[in-house]
Amino acid sequence: MTKTYNDVLAVVSQSGPTVTFFDAVTYDRLGEAVVPHEPHELHFDAARRRLYCTVTYRSGYYHANSGRARELVVLDPDERRVTDVVDLAPEWAPHGIALDPSGELLWVSVEGASDGEDGALVALDAESLRPVRRVDVGAPGPHWFTLTPDGTRAYTANKEAPFVSVVDVGSGALVDRIGVPGSEGIAVSRDGSQVYVAAPKGDFGGGPVRDAGVRVVDTATGTVVRTLPTEGVVFPVHVTSTGLLLAGELRMTAGGSALGGQEPGVLHVYDGDFRERARLDVGAFPLTITSSPDGRYGYVAAVSSSTVTVVDLEAGAAVATLEVGRSGEPGAHGLAYVPSA
């Protein structure tokens, strides 16, 4: 008898600290792997069938933590277990992860290094996971970043700097600074002609946010050509295989925790001409977005409610809500879609 295995959705719980695995068809919980505190992002390496997870802080979150971590965790997504923990020292606070188009280099953003160096992108040999290159981005605290489809340039969103850094990953040169107020999520279009930047950075006071939305950058000129406005600050942005732009907006009220009073967030779905095709309620504090390889489904991880909202992007409707971690505790963050072996 032949057994059919479905695709899997992997989700980080920061407070777990775990990576939870869900069947991407039935949404059944398949199991979880315990990882070091405090996991953030995930990335799936299809060639090696590895799942990478960055561990960013010892506890807490950005600007409210007990110390910066320095580990990259490697998991087997089929056996749902940790297979290795790579110490990235002297680098600290690793966050974003991406494989270059060749699949030979695994890039990781770091907030800085213990020897006093500023934030950077660090390239690891994807086979051995040993560092082979460090590219300074000219700013402290880079978090998310994106690589162009040809792998020649990287764009980093910098919380603490009024610009997006543009680096030539081959030469290691910082080639441009694009004026954007402290930024959060970042993504690139399928053809590499545009970069989408969530800005300004998160402010948890609960008041109105000035000029919030998604900046559209023309990569040929290095200029912001338009803004897709939102009422609240946007954190995650993502581009699907079909070219849809997904953006997660926070809804906040004054008070609550150090992260403000978080209400259910909003997912904006834009087509290639920036027409808004759908606007949907999702969990509180949407922090990460990914999508299925065919572009049919979107997944929105919300850290305050610790849920993942599954969205049918063709229908423009939410079809499921996945509970991550322990009930009542915040934590849902990094996401990775893992096709069946």
C-alpha positions as a Markdown table, in Angstrom:
| # | Residue | x | y | z |
|---|---|---|---|---|
| 1 | Met | 0.0 | 0.0 | 0.0 |
| 2 | Thr | 1.4 | 3.4 | -1.0 |
| 3 | Lys | 0.9 | 6.2 | 1.5 |
| 4 | Thr | 0.6 | 9.8 | 0.2 |
| 5 | Tyr | 2.3 | 12.5 | 2.1 |
| 6 | Asn | 1.0 | 16.1 | 1.9 |
| 7 | Asp | 3.0 | 19.3 | 1.9 |
| 8 | Val | 3.8 | 20.7 | 5.4 |
| 9 | Leu | 3.7 | 24.2 | 6.9 |
| 10 | Ala | 6.3 | 24.9 | 9.5 |
| 11 | Val | 5.7 | 27.6 | 12.1 |
| 12 | Val | 8.0 | 29.1 | 14.8 |
| 13 | Ser | 6.6 | 29.8 | 18.3 |
| 14 | Gln | 9.0 | 32.3 | 19.9 |
| 15 | Ser | 7.7 | 31.6 | 23.4 |
| 16 | Gly | 7.5 | 27.8 | 22.8 |
| 17 | Pro | 10.3 | 27.7 | 21.9 |
| 18 | Thr | 9.3 | 25.4 | 19.1 |
| 19 | Val | 8.8 | 24.8 | 15.4 |
| 20 | Thr | 5.4 | 23.3 | 14.9 |
| 21 | Phe | 4.5 | 21.3 | 11.7 |
| 22 | Phe | 1.0 | 21.3 | 10.2 |
| 23 | Asp | -0.4 | 19.3 | 7.3 |
| 24 | Ala | -0.9 | 21.9 | 4.5 |
| 25 | Val | -4.0 | 20.1 | 3.2 |
| 26 | Thr | -5.9 | 19.0 | 6.3 |
| 27 | Tyr | -4.3 | 21.5 | 8.7 |
| 28 | Asp | -3.7 | 18.7 | 11.3 |
| 29 | Arg | -0.9 | 19.3 | 13.7 |
| 30 | Leu | 1.8 | 16.8 | 12.9 |
| 31 | Gly | 4.3 | 17.5 | 15.7 |
| 32 | Glu | 6.9 | 19.9 | 16.9 |
| 33 | Ala | 10.6 | 20.3 | 17.5 |
| 34 | Val | 12.0 | 22.1 | 20.5 |
| 35 | Val | 14.6 | 24.7 | 19.6 |
| 36 | Pro | 16.7 | 27.2 | 21.7 |
| 37 | His | 15.2 | 30.5 | 22.8 |
| 38 | Glu | 14.3 | 32.8 | 21.0 |
| 39 | Pro | 13.6 | 31.5 | 17.5 |
| 40 | His | 12.5 | 33.9 | 14.8 |
| 41 | Glu | 12.6 | 33.1 | 11.1 |
| 42 | Leu | 12.5 | 29.9 | 9.0 |
| 43 | His | 13.8 | 29.0 | 5.5 |
| 44 | Phe | 13.5 | 25.7 | 3.6 |
| 45 | Asp | 16.4 | 24.4 | 1.6 |
| 46 | Ala | 14.7 | 22.1 | -1.0 |
| 47 | Ala | 18.0 | 20.7 | -2.4 |
| 48 | Arg | 19.2 | 19.4 | 0.9 |
| 49 | Arg | 15.8 | 19.1 | 2.6 |
| 50 | Arg | 16.9 | 21.2 | 5.5 |
| 51 | Leu | 14.9 | 23.7 | 7.5 |
| 52 | Tyr | 16.9 | 26.6 | 8.9 |
| 53 | Cys | 15.8 | 28.6 | 12.0 |
| 54 | Thr | 17.5 | 31.7 | 13.3 |
| 55 | Val | 17.7 | 32.2 | 17.1 |
| 56 | Thr | 17.8 | 35.9 | 17.7 |
| 57 | Tyr | 17.6 | 36.7 | 21.4 |
| 58 | Arg | 18.0 | 34.9 | 24.7 |
| 59 | Ser | 14.6 | 36.1 | 25.7 |
| 60 | Gly | 12.3 | 38.9 | 24.8 |
| 61 | Tyr | 12.3 | 40.8 | 21.4 |
| 62 | Tyr | 13.9 | 43.7 | 19.6 |
| 63 | His | 15.1 | 46.4 | 22.0 |
| 64 | Ala | 13.6 | 44.5 | 25.0 |
| 65 | Asn | 15.6 | 41.4 | 25.4 |
| 66 | Ser | 18.0 | 39.8 | 27.9 |
| 67 | Gly | 20.8 | 39.4 | 25.4 |
| 68 | Arg | 21.5 | 38.6 | 21.8 |
| 69 | Ala | 21.7 | 35.0 | 20.6 |
| 70 | Arg | 24.0 | 33.7 | 17.8 |
| 71 | Glu | 22.6 | 30.4 | 16.7 |
| 72 | Leu | 21.4 | 29.0 | 13.4 |
| 73 | Val | 19.3 | 25.8 | 14.0 |
| 74 | Val | 19.1 | 23.1 | 11.3 |
| 75 | Leu | 16.1 | 20.8 | 11.3 |
| 76 | Asp | 15.0 | 17.8 | 9.4 |
| 77 | Pro | 11.4 | 18.7 | 8.3 |
| 78 | Asp | 10.5 | 15.1 | 7.5 |
| 79 | Glu | 11.5 | 13.7 | 10.8 |
| 80 | Arg | 10.7 | 17.0 | 12.6 |
| 81 | Arg | 13.8 | 17.1 | 14.7 |
| 82 | Val | 16.9 | 19.3 | 15.2 |
| 83 | Thr | 19.9 | 17.9 | 13.5 |
| 84 | Asp | 22.5 | 20.7 | 14.2 |
| 85 | Val | 23.0 | 24.0 | 15.9 |
| 86 | Val | 25.5 | 26.3 | 14.3 |
| 87 | Asp | 27.2 | 28.9 | 16.4 |
| 88 | Leu | 27.6 | 32.1 | 14.3 |
| 89 | Ala | 29.9 | 33.9 | 16.8 |
| 90 | Pro | 31.2 | 36.6 | 16.7 |
| 91 | Glu | 28.0 | 37.5 | 14.8 |
| 92 | Trp | 25.0 | 38.1 | 17.0 |
| 93 | Ala | 21.2 | 38.4 | 16.7 |
| 94 | Pro | 20.7 | 36.6 | 13.3 |
| 95 | His | 17.3 | 37.2 | 11.8 |
| 96 | Gly | 16.5 | 37.0 | 8.1 |
| 97 | Ile | 17.5 | 34.0 | 6.0 |
| 98 | Ala | 17.6 | 33.4 | 2.2 |
| 99 | Leu | 19.3 | 31.1 | -0.2 |
| 100 | Asp | 20.9 | 32.7 | -3.2 |
| 101 | Pro | 19.5 | 31.5 | -6.6 |
| 102 | Ser | 22.4 | 29.2 | -7.1 |
| 103 | Gly | 21.6 | 27.4 | -3.9 |
| 104 | Glu | 25.3 | 27.6 | -2.9 |
| 105 | Leu | 25.2 | 30.4 | -0.4 |
| 106 | Leu | 22.9 | 30.8 | 2.6 |
| 107 | Trp | 22.6 | 34.5 | 3.6 |
| 108 | Val | 21.7 | 35.6 | 7.1 |
| 109 | Ser | 21.2 | 39.1 | 8.4 |
| 110 | Val | 22.8 | 39.9 | 11.8 |
| 111 | Glu | 22.3 | 43.0 | 14.0 |
| 112 | Gly | 26.0 | 43.2 | 14.7 |
| 113 | Ala | 28.9 | 41.4 | 16.1 |
| 114 | Ser | 30.5 | 41.0 | 19.6 |
| 115 | Asp | 33.7 | 42.7 | 18.3 |
| 116 | Gly | 31.8 | 45.9 | 17.7 |
| 117 | Glu | 31.1 | 45.7 | 14.0 |
| 118 | Asp | 27.8 | 47.0 | 12.7 |
| 119 | Gly | 24.9 | 45.1 | 11.2 |
| 120 | Ala | 25.6 | 42.9 | 8.1 |
| 121 | Leu | 24.7 | 40.1 | 5.8 |
| 122 | Val | 26.7 | 37.0 | 6.4 |
| 123 | Ala | 27.0 | 34.3 | 3.7 |
| 124 | Leu | 27.4 | 30.7 | 4.7 |
| 125 | Asp | 28.5 | 27.9 | 2.4 |
| 126 | Ala | 25.1 | 26.1 | 2.1 |
| 127 | Glu | 26.7 | 22.6 | 2.3 |
| 128 | Ser | 29.0 | 23.1 | 5.3 |
| 129 | Leu | 27.3 | 26.1 | 6.9 |
| 130 | Arg | 30.7 | 27.8 | 7.4 |
| 131 | Pro | 30.9 | 31.5 | 6.9 |
| 132 | Val | 32.6 | 32.6 | 3.7 |
| 133 | Arg | 31.7 | 36.3 | 3.4 |
| 134 | Arg | 30.5 | 39.3 | 5.4 |
| 135 | Val | 28.8 | 42.3 | 3.8 |
| 136 | Asp | 28.5 | 45.5 | 5.9 |
| 137 | Val | 25.1 | 47.2 | 5.2 |
| 138 | Gly | 26.1 | 50.5 | 6.8 |
| 139 | Ala | 23.4 | 50.5 | 9.4 |
| 140 | Pro | 22.7 | 49.0 | 12.9 |
| 141 | Gly | 20.0 | 46.5 | 13.4 |
| 142 | Pro | 19.1 | 45.2 | 9.9 |
| 143 | His | 16.3 | 42.7 | 10.3 |
| 144 | Trp | 14.6 | 41.5 | 7.1 |
| 145 | Phe | 16.3 | 41.6 | 3.7 |
| 146 | Thr | 15.6 | 40.4 | 0.2 |
| 147 | Leu | 17.8 | 39.2 | -2.7 |
| 148 | Thr | 17.1 | 40.1 | -6.3 |
| 149 | Pro | 16.1 | 37.1 | -8.5 |
| 150 | Asp | 19.5 | 37.0 | -10.2 |
| 151 | Gly | 21.2 | 37.0 | -6.8 |
| 152 | Thr | 23.5 | 40.0 | -7.5 |
| 153 | Arg | 22.1 | 42.5 | -5.1 |
| 154 | Ala | 20.5 | 42.5 | -1.6 |
| 155 | Tyr | 18.2 | 45.1 | -0.1 |
| 156 | Thr | 18.1 | 45.4 | 3.7 |
| 157 | Ala | 15.3 | 47.0 | 5.8 |
| 158 | Asn | 17.0 | 48.9 | 8.7 |
| 159 | Lys | 14.9 | 49.7 | 11.7 |
| 160 | Glu | 17.3 | 52.3 | 13.1 |
| 161 | Ala | 18.4 | 54.1 | 9.9 |
| 162 | Pro | 16.4 | 56.3 | 7.5 |
| 163 | Phe | 17.3 | 54.3 | 4.5 |
| 164 | Val | 17.2 | 50.9 | 2.9 |
| 165 | Ser | 20.7 | 49.6 | 2.1 |
| 166 | Val | 21.6 | 48.2 | -1.3 |
| 167 | Val | 24.6 | 46.0 | -1.5 |
| 168 | Asp | 26.4 | 44.2 | -4.3 |
| 169 | Val | 26.7 | 40.8 | -2.8 |
| 170 | Gly | 29.6 | 39.8 | -5.1 |
| 171 | Ser | 31.9 | 42.7 | -4.4 |
| 172 | Gly | 30.6 | 43.4 | -0.9 |
| 173 | Ala | 30.1 | 47.0 | -1.7 |
| 174 | Leu | 27.4 | 49.2 | -0.3 |
| 175 | Val | 26.2 | 50.7 | -3.6 |
| 176 | Asp | 23.1 | 52.8 | -2.6 |
| 177 | Arg | 21.0 | 54.1 | 0.3 |
| 178 | Ile | 17.3 | 54.6 | -0.6 |
| 179 | Gly | 15.6 | 57.1 | 1.6 |
| 180 | Val | 12.9 | 55.4 | 3.7 |
| 181 | Pro | 12.1 | 56.0 | 7.3 |
| 182 | Gly | 13.1 | 53.1 | 9.6 |
| 183 | Ser | 11.6 | 50.1 | 8.0 |
| 184 | Glu | 10.3 | 46.6 | 8.7 |
| 185 | Gly | 9.4 | 43.9 | 6.1 |
| 186 | Ile | 10.9 | 43.9 | 2.6 |
| 187 | Ala | 10.3 | 41.9 | -0.6 |
| 188 | Val | 11.2 | 42.0 | -4.2 |
| 189 | Ser | 9.0 | 41.6 | -7.3 |
| 190 | Arg | 9.3 | 38.5 | -9.4 |
| 191 | Asp | 11.2 | 40.3 | -12.2 |
| 192 | Gly | 13.4 | 42.3 | -9.8 |
| 193 | Ser | 12.2 | 45.6 | -11.1 |
| 194 | Gln | 10.6 | 46.7 | -7.8 |
| 195 | Val | 11.3 | 46.4 | -4.1 |
| 196 | Tyr | 8.5 | 46.7 | -1.5 |
| 197 | Val | 9.3 | 48.2 | 1.9 |
| 198 | Ala | 7.1 | 48.4 | 5.0 |
| 199 | Ala | 7.6 | 51.7 | 6.7 |
| 200 | Pro | 7.9 | 53.4 | 9.1 |
| 201 | Lys | 9.2 | 51.1 | 11.7 |
| 202 | Gly | 6.8 | 49.9 | 14.4 |
| 203 | Asp | 5.7 | 52.4 | 17.1 |
| 204 | Phe | 3.7 | 50.8 | 19.8 |
| 205 | Gly | 2.2 | 54.0 | 21.4 |
| 206 | Gly | -1.2 | 53.3 | 19.9 |
| 207 | Gly | -1.7 | 56.7 | 18.3 |
| 208 | Pro | -2.0 | 57.6 | 14.6 |
| 209 | Val | 0.9 | 56.5 | 12.4 |
| 210 | Arg | 2.0 | 59.1 | 9.9 |
| 211 | Asp | 2.7 | 58.0 | 6.3 |
| 212 | Ala | 2.3 | 54.4 | 7.1 |
| 213 | Gly | 2.2 | 51.8 | 4.3 |
| 214 | Val | 4.3 | 50.0 | 1.7 |
| 215 | Arg | 6.9 | 52.0 | -0.3 |
| 216 | Val | 7.4 | 50.9 | -3.9 |
| 217 | Val | 11.0 | 51.3 | -5.0 |
| 218 | Asp | 12.1 | 51.3 | -8.6 |
| 219 | Thr | 15.3 | 49.3 | -8.6 |
| 220 | Ala | 16.6 | 50.9 | -11.8 |
| 221 | Thr | 16.6 | 54.4 | -10.3 |
| 222 | Gly | 16.8 | 53.6 | -6.6 |
| 223 | Thr | 13.8 | 55.8 | -5.8 |
| 224 | Val | 10.5 | 55.5 | -4.1 |
| 225 | Val | 7.9 | 55.8 | -6.9 |
| 226 | Arg | 4.7 | 55.4 | -4.8 |
| 227 | Thr | 3.3 | 54.4 | -1.4 |
| 228 | Leu | 0.4 | 52.0 | -0.8 |
| 229 | Pro | -1.1 | 53.8 | 2.2 |
| 230 | Thr | -2.5 | 52.1 | 5.3 |
| 231 | Glu | -3.9 | 53.4 | 8.6 |
| 232 | Gly | -1.6 | 51.4 | 10.8 |
| 233 | Val | 2.0 | 50.3 | 10.6 |
| 234 | Val | 2.9 | 47.4 | 8.3 |
| 235 | Phe | 5.3 | 44.8 | 9.3 |
| 236 | Pro | 5.4 | 41.8 | 6.9 |
| 237 | Val | 5.3 | 42.0 | 3.1 |
| 238 | His | 5.5 | 39.1 | 0.7 |
| 239 | Val | 5.3 | 38.4 | -3.1 |
| 240 | Thr | 3.6 | 35.2 | -4.2 |
| 241 | Ser | 4.7 | 33.1 | -7.2 |
| 242 | Thr | 1.8 | 34.6 | -9.2 |
| 243 | Gly | 3.0 | 38.2 | -8.5 |
| 244 | Leu | 0.5 | 39.2 | -5.8 |
| 245 | Leu | 1.8 | 41.5 | -3.1 |
| 246 | Leu | 0.7 | 40.7 | 0.5 |
| 247 | Ala | 1.1 | 43.2 | 3.3 |
| 248 | Gly | 0.2 | 42.7 | 7.0 |
| 249 | Glu | -1.1 | 45.8 | 8.8 |
| 250 | Leu | -1.2 | 46.1 | 12.6 |
| 251 | Arg | -4.2 | 47.5 | 14.5 |
| 252 | Met | -3.2 | 48.9 | 17.8 |
| 253 | Thr | -4.8 | 50.7 | 20.8 |
| 254 | Ala | -3.0 | 52.5 | 23.6 |
| 255 | Gly | -1.9 | 50.5 | 26.6 |
| 256 | Gly | -1.7 | 46.7 | 26.9 |
| 257 | Ser | 1.8 | 45.2 | 26.9 |
| 258 | Ala | 5.1 | 46.8 | 25.8 |
| 259 | Leu | 3.9 | 46.0 | 22.3 |
| 260 | Gly | 0.7 | 48.1 | 22.8 |
| 261 | Gly | -2.9 | 46.8 | 22.7 |
| 262 | Gln | -3.0 | 44.6 | 19.7 |
| 263 | Glu | -6.3 | 44.1 | 17.9 |
| 264 | Pro | -6.9 | 41.7 | 15.0 |
| 265 | Gly | -4.6 | 42.8 | 12.1 |
| 266 | Val | -5.4 | 43.2 | 8.4 |
| 267 | Leu | -4.0 | 41.4 | 5.3 |
| 268 | His | -3.9 | 43.5 | 2.2 |
| 269 | Val | -3.8 | 41.7 | -1.1 |
| 270 | Tyr | -2.6 | 43.7 | -4.2 |
| 271 | Asp | -2.4 | 42.7 | -7.8 |
| 272 | Gly | 0.4 | 43.6 | -10.2 |
| 273 | Asp | -1.2 | 47.0 | -10.8 |
| 274 | Phe | -1.5 | 47.7 | -7.1 |
| 275 | Arg | -5.2 | 47.3 | -7.1 |
| 276 | Glu | -6.4 | 45.9 | -3.7 |
| 277 | Arg | -8.0 | 42.6 | -4.5 |
| 278 | Ala | -8.9 | 41.7 | -0.9 |
| 279 | Arg | -8.7 | 43.0 | 2.6 |
| 280 | Leu | -9.1 | 40.4 | 5.4 |
| 281 | Asp | -8.9 | 40.3 | 9.2 |
| 282 | Val | -6.1 | 38.1 | 10.5 |
| 283 | Gly | -4.6 | 37.5 | 13.9 |
| 284 | Ala | -3.2 | 40.1 | 16.3 |
| 285 | Phe | 0.2 | 41.6 | 15.3 |
| 286 | Pro | 0.8 | 40.0 | 11.9 |
| 287 | Leu | 4.5 | 39.5 | 11.8 |
| 288 | Thr | 5.4 | 37.0 | 9.0 |
| 289 | Ile | 3.7 | 36.0 | 5.6 |
| 290 | Thr | 4.5 | 33.2 | 3.2 |
| 291 | Ser | 2.5 | 31.5 | 0.5 |
| 292 | Ser | 2.2 | 28.1 | -1.2 |
| 293 | Pro | 4.5 | 27.5 | -4.3 |
| 294 | Asp | 1.5 | 27.7 | -6.7 |
| 295 | Gly | 0.4 | 31.0 | -5.2 |
| 296 | Arg | -3.0 | 29.7 | -4.3 |
| 297 | Tyr | -2.8 | 30.1 | -0.5 |
| 298 | Gly | -1.3 | 32.7 | 1.8 |
| 299 | Tyr | -0.3 | 32.2 | 5.4 |
| 300 | Val | -0.1 | 35.0 | 8.0 |
| 301 | Ala | 1.6 | 34.4 | 11.3 |
| 302 | Ala | 0.4 | 36.7 | 14.1 |
| 303 | Val | 2.7 | 36.9 | 17.1 |
| 304 | Ser | 0.3 | 38.3 | 19.8 |
| 305 | Ser | -2.6 | 35.9 | 19.1 |
| 306 | Ser | 0.0 | 33.1 | 18.2 |
| 307 | Thr | -2.1 | 32.0 | 15.2 |
| 308 | Val | -1.6 | 31.4 | 11.5 |
| 309 | Thr | -4.5 | 32.5 | 9.2 |
| 310 | Val | -4.7 | 30.5 | 6.0 |
| 311 | Val | -6.1 | 32.5 | 3.1 |
| 312 | Asp | -7.4 | 31.3 | -0.2 |
| 313 | Leu | -6.0 | 34.1 | -2.4 |
| 314 | Glu | -8.2 | 33.2 | -5.4 |
| 315 | Ala | -11.4 | 33.4 | -3.4 |
| 316 | Gly | -10.1 | 36.2 | -1.2 |
| 317 | Ala | -11.2 | 34.5 | 2.0 |
| 318 | Ala | -9.8 | 33.0 | 5.2 |
| 319 | Val | -10.2 | 29.2 | 5.2 |
| 320 | Ala | -8.5 | 28.2 | 8.5 |
| 321 | Thr | -6.9 | 29.4 | 11.7 |
| 322 | Leu | -4.0 | 27.4 | 13.1 |
| 323 | Glu | -3.2 | 27.7 | 16.8 |
| 324 | Val | 0.6 | 27.8 | 17.5 |
| 325 | Gly | 2.3 | 27.1 | 20.8 |
| 326 | Arg | 0.6 | 27.0 | 24.1 |
| 327 | Ser | -2.9 | 28.5 | 24.4 |
| 328 | Gly | -2.9 | 32.1 | 25.6 |
| 329 | Glu | 0.8 | 32.7 | 25.0 |
| 330 | Pro | 2.2 | 34.9 | 22.2 |
| 331 | Gly | 4.7 | 33.6 | 19.8 |
| 332 | Ala | 3.8 | 32.7 | 16.2 |
| 333 | His | 6.5 | 34.1 | 13.9 |
| 334 | Gly | 8.6 | 32.5 | 11.2 |
| 335 | Leu | 7.0 | 30.4 | 8.5 |
| 336 | Ala | 8.2 | 28.0 | 5.8 |
| 337 | Tyr | 6.3 | 25.9 | 3.3 |
| 338 | Val | 7.8 | 22.5 | 2.9 |
| 339 | Pro | 6.7 | 20.5 | -0.2 |
| 340 | Ser | 6.4 | 16.7 | 0.3 |
| 341 | Ala | 9.5 | 14.7 | -0.4 |
